[in-house]
Amino acid sequence: MSIAELAPAYIRAISPYLPGKPITELAREMGIPVEKIVKLASNENPLGMSPKARTAVEKALAGIERYPDDYELKKALSGHVGLGMERIVLGNGSNDVLDLAARVFLAPGRSAVFSRHAFAVYPLATMSSGAECIQVPAKDYGHDLTAMREAIRPDTRVVWIANPNNPTGNFLPHAQVKAFLRAVPRDVIVILDEAYNEYLPPAERGDSVAWLAEFPNLIITRTFSKVFGLAGLRVGYGLTSAEIADLMNRVRQPFNVNNLALAGAIAALDDHAFVAESYKLNRRGMEQIVAGLKRHGLEHIPSHGNFVTFKVGDAVKVNQSLLKQGVIVRPIAGYGLPQHLRVTIGLESENLRFLQALEHALEGAR
């Protein structure tokens, strides 16, 4: 008997999450200097981290020998979203918060519903808890809320919704999401993942936090990894009822957000100029990328995030050509989209480099 067989079958059945290829890994594989590589694979902020956050992190180094105290970040978030601190759960990235929710509400004999082409962490978190995955076919690459409601069974305890969705970029109007919440049984937890919320145009940003007063079964998750530029520090948060937050905090690891991440997040939350600049850069870059894809006659999925998913046919061959040219994008065959690639919006020069490399890759694929 293999030692691995001592682990539960549902753990052994999990396929590990595959992150975007690091710049240093490609440099080793291809012998390309690090400074010559453009990474547009992991939906990171091309402007880097908030300047205020960088200053705060550098200052926080002086107290790195002390265990973290998350009070100040919870206080800042409380003022930012208008909820009591007892309704906030911090995580080592919002992935951690998603996993905490699964640990609290899922177990063998229970099930969770999610859409095809949705974030890979949803089935991972579901399976690691021993629960059954119910994957619902997508509608125009996005969530089919009617089908998801119909897929809920008596043993279903969680529904996962990403809005905007990753990796497709689809966005569900808030009226549709709210109607879905009203239709879902109150003994089913709805997890609304809003990692890309800050990239939405102001007209599309509904006040989902206000829904918590009406829906005690709602958990909203957000992150500092995207528009705030703190992906490497790993800090995210969940907003929910005090009762659910209490349960999630019971299984949360002590000190799961480190001192530097806490300091950076507090400062980033107050750096409104940086967030505004990041939003504007993303809108311009989205137009640049989409225009380039159209010039090449490529289909793309309209995106409300900081990335675009596009169809190239032989995605493996095109991606390999891009890598050889020092450009990293994200293959998404694991999301059920084997003919598509996802590209993060970068700086203007990075977007141009990608489009030039893509043109060369497409010529080679013909």
N, C-alpha and C positions, 0 to 999 in steps of 0.2 A: 504493500500500500504506500502510495506517495504521501509525504507529510502534508502536502496541500489538501488532501482529502479530509483532513481534520477540520478544515474550515467549512462553514455551511455552503450548501450547493448554490444558494443565491449569491454568495460572495464570489465563488469561483466562476459564476456565469457573467460577471461584469467585465466589459471591455474598458480598459483604462482610458481616461480622458487624454486626448492628444492636443497639447497646446500648440500655438504657432511656433514655427521654427525660430530659435534664437539666432541673432546675428552672428554670434561667436561660433555656433555650430556650423552655419553655412560657410563661414570663413575657413574653418578646419577642413570641411569636405571639399570645397572647390578651390582652396588656395587663393581666395579673393581677400584683399585687405579689408579690414573691418570698416574703415572710413569710406570704402567704395560701395558698400552694401546699403540698400534702402529696404527697410522693413515696413510693410503695409499689411500685416497679417493679423494683428491682435487687437485692433480697435483702440490703440493707445492715442493719447493726445500728442500731435506732432510738435506742439509748442513746449512740451515738457511739463514740469510741475509749476504750479502757481508760485510766483516770486515771493509772495507773503509766506507761503507754506515752506519754501526753501529756507528762508530766514528763520522761521520758527523751528524747523528741524535741526538746523545748525545750533541754535541756542539750546535745544533740548538735549544735545549730546552731553552737556555738563551734568545731567542727572541720570545718565543711562544706567548707573549701578543700582538704581531704585526700581522696585516693582511699580507697574503702571497704576494710575488712578484715573478712571474714565469719567469721573464726575463732570469735569469741565466740558468734555465733548458732548455728553448727554445734555448738559445745560444749554450749550450752544445750539444743538439740534432741536431741543425743546422750543427755543425761541424762534428757530428757523421755520419749523413746521406747525407750531401752535399746538403741541401736545405735551402732556405731562411727561416728566422723565421716566416715570414708572411704565410708560407704554413704548419705550425705545429699547431695542436689543442691538448691541454692537457685535460685529463679526470681523473675522480675519478675511476681509473682502465680503461682498454680499453672497458669494458662494457658500461661505461658512454659515450665514444666516439661513440660506435655503436648506442646508444640511441639518441645521438645528430644528427647523420646522418638521422635516421628515422624521427625525429621531423622536420628536414628541408625538406626532400624530399617525405615523405609519408603523406597521409591524407585520409579521406573517399572518395571513388571513385577511389582510386589508388590501385595498387597491388605490391607485392614483391615476388620474386622467391628464393627458397632455396631448398637444397637437404634433403631428408629423412635421419635421423641419424645425422644431423648437429647440431651445438650448439643451445641449447634451447633459448638463448637470441634472436635469429633471429625472430622466431614467436612472442615472447613476445614484442619485439620492434615494429614489424609490427602491431600487434593487438592493442597495446596501442596508436598507431597513428590513428587507425580507418581504416587502409588499409586492403586489402584482402590478405591472405596467399596463395601462390601457391607452394605446396610441390611436388617436383619431385622425383619419385622413384630412389633409390640409385642403383649404379652399383658396385658390389663387395664391398658393404658397404660404398662406397665413392661417390663422385660427378660424375654424368653423364653429362658432359658439353654439349654434343650434345642435349640431352633431355632438359636441362635447357635453352639452346638457343631457342629451339622450343616452350618452355612454355611461353616465353615472349609475352605479349599481348600489344595492343596499350596503355592500362592504366598502364602498368608496369613501375615503376620508380626506383626500386632498385633490384639488384641481390646480394645475400649474398654468399660468398665463404670463407670457412675456409681452410687454407693450411699451415701446416698439419691440418687435421680435428679432432675435438674433438666431440664425444668420441671414434671414431674408429681408429684414428691414420693414416688414409690414406693420401698419398701425391700425388699431381698432378705435374708432371714435368712442369717446367716453360714454355717450348715451347707450351704446351697445353693450359696453362692459357693465354699466350699472344695471341695465335690464337683465343681463345674465346673472348678476349677483342676486337680484330679486327672485330669480327663478330657481336658484340652487338651494337645496335643502340646508337648513341651518346647522345640521350636524356634519357638513362637509366644509373643510377649510379651503378657501380660495387664496392662493398665493399669487399676488400681482407683482411681477418683477419689472421694475421701472429703471433699469440700469442706464437707459439712454434717454431718460425723461428730459434732461436739460438740452438735448439737441432738437427737441420739438419746437416748431414755430410757436410763438406766444398764443396764437389763436387756437392751437390744438392742445394746449396744456390745461387740462381740466383739474379741478381741485379734488383729486382722488383721496387725499387725506381726510377731507370732510366726510367721506363715505364711512369712515370707521365708526362714526356715531350711529349709523343705521345698520351696519353689518358687523356684528361682533365676531363673525367667522372669517374676517378679512385680515390678511397679512400683506403689507406693502414692503418691498425691499428695494433699496437704492444703494449706490456705490460712489466712492471717491476715485475709482479707477479710471473713469472715462473723462468727462469734461474737466474735472479738477486735476487730472494728470498725476494721480498718486498710485498708479497700478502696482508699482514695486513695493509700496509700503503696506498694501493689503489692509484696507479698512472699508467696511460697508455697514449698513444698518437696516433694521427692520422696524416698522411702525405697525402697531396692532393694539388690541385691548390689553388692559393691565393684567387680566387673567392669563391670556396666552403668553404675554411677555414674561410673566413669572415662571411659567412652565419652561419656556425656552431658556431662560437664565439658569434654571436648575441643571440643565444638561450642558450648558455652555462651559467651555474650559476657562478656568480662572486666568485673567490677564491675557485673553485671546487677541487683544489689540495692544501693540507695544507702544512704548513712550514716544518714539519718533513719529509713528503713525497718528497717534492722538494729537500731538502738537501740530503736525502738518494738516490734519483734517480740520482742526479748529480754525487755523489761519486761512485755509483754502475756502472754507465756507463764507468767509468775510471778504474774499478777493473778488468782488463783483466785476471789476474791470477785466480781470483775466478770463472769467467765465464768458463775459460778453464778447471779448476778442476771440475766444475759442469757438464760440457759436458762429460768429461772422466768417471766420476762416473756414469752418466746416461747410457753410452754405456756398461759399465761393468755390471751394474745392469740389463739392458735389457737382456743381454745374460744369466744372472743368472735366471731371472724370466722365460724367454722363455724355457730354458732348463728344468726347473722344471715343467712347464705346459706340455711339451712334455713327460716327464717321467710319468705324470699322464694320458697321452693319451687325453689331452684336445686340442681342436682347438683354435687358437688365430688369431686375425687380425694383420698382420705385421704392426708395428707402427713406425712412424717417430717423435713421441713426447717424453714425459717423463712418459708414461703410456702404459699399454697393456690391450686390451679388449679381453676377452676369454669366451668361451661357456661352461656352466656347466649343462645345462638342467634345473633342478629345482633351479633357481637362488635365489628365496626367501628363500628356506630351507638352501642352502649353505651359503648365506649371514648371516642368523640368527645364524648359527653355528659359523661362523667367529666372529660375534659380541660377542657371549658368551665367546669366547676365547680371547677377547680383541683386535681383529684385525678389523679395519674399512676399507672397500673397497667401491666402488660405484656401487649400483644397477642402471641399465640404462633401465629399462622397459619403462620409460617415453620418451626415445629416439627411441622407437619402437624395442627394443632388450630385450625382457622379459627373454630370456634364457642366457643372458650374464651378466658378471660383469666386471668392469674396475678397475685395480689396478695401483696405482702410483708407479713408481720406487723409492725405498727408499735406505737407507744405506744397506750395505751387510747383517748386522745382522737383519735389519727389513725385508728385502726380504726373508731371511731364516725363520724368524718367520712366515711370511705369508704363505710360502710354506708348513711348518709343520702344520699350522692350517688348510690349505686347504686340505691336505691329510686326516686329521681327519674329516673334514666336508664332504668330498667325501665318506668316509667309512660310515658315518651316513646316507648319502643320498641314498645309494645303497639298 
